[in-house]
Amino acid sequence: MVGDSTAIGDARRRAETARLLARARASRGETRTRYENQVVAVNMRVAGDVARRYHGRGVPADDLDQVAYLGLVKAVRGYDPTMGDDFLSYAVPTVRGEIRRYFRDSGWAVRPPRSVQEVQAQVMAAEAQLLQELGRTPRPAEIAVRLDVPLTLVLDAQSASGCFTPVSLDVLQPADDEGEGAAVLARFGEIDPAYASAEARVALAAVLDTLGERDRRILQLRFFEHLTQAQIGEEVGVTQEQVSRLLTGILRRLRRQLAA
């Protein structure tokens, strides 16, 4: 019966996704955004399943989950139904691609570049300061905000300090129960199709309710376009100090709401 329940859930999710995407295409402005947000909510479980395939590989699970959710948002906004594929056929590779890019921007097998070596001491100092302020180990995104440097640079600096344990995404892993080995990336393509629409909607609705258009724009500029805080300030019309405070608040709300 479990298989039947899973199949029904998968069918419901796909049908709901198609319905919401159709309404989004027929809408404009805030109405379109609302429908797109609902598509993200319906499919958050899928993004989480993709992210979990990467857990335990040297990057905090919370950071990977956030990358996956942002990749899902990117997929919703970039999906073109005229291409003939259903949404997940486009969304899963998009989410996986964001995570793979996150890893590849973070790891290397040669001497780190000079820019990484120069920022290492700053990263270590910021880690120590944030540890005292937060009472826990700071996340890479929090260090990036504190130093006003790209997140990828912080991750590279942590790698150089031995804090990161990159693994080749193409290396063969030990054989599974059926005696077959597989490349890491190949296994990451598997998805748990279980449907948890209500739970996902509640979680994401709480996040979206706290993020205005400006906050979403700041998030896009910082983590997708890798602008500095000063550059973001010029884009949205606030000071660098205000950008720092806004980013800290946005990340805190994302973590709190998505973990709820």
Summary of the structure (lengths in Angstrom):
residues: 260
radius of gyration: 19.4
end to end distance: 29.4
largest distance: 58.1
contacts: 762
relative contact order: 0.12
helix: 71%
strand: 1%
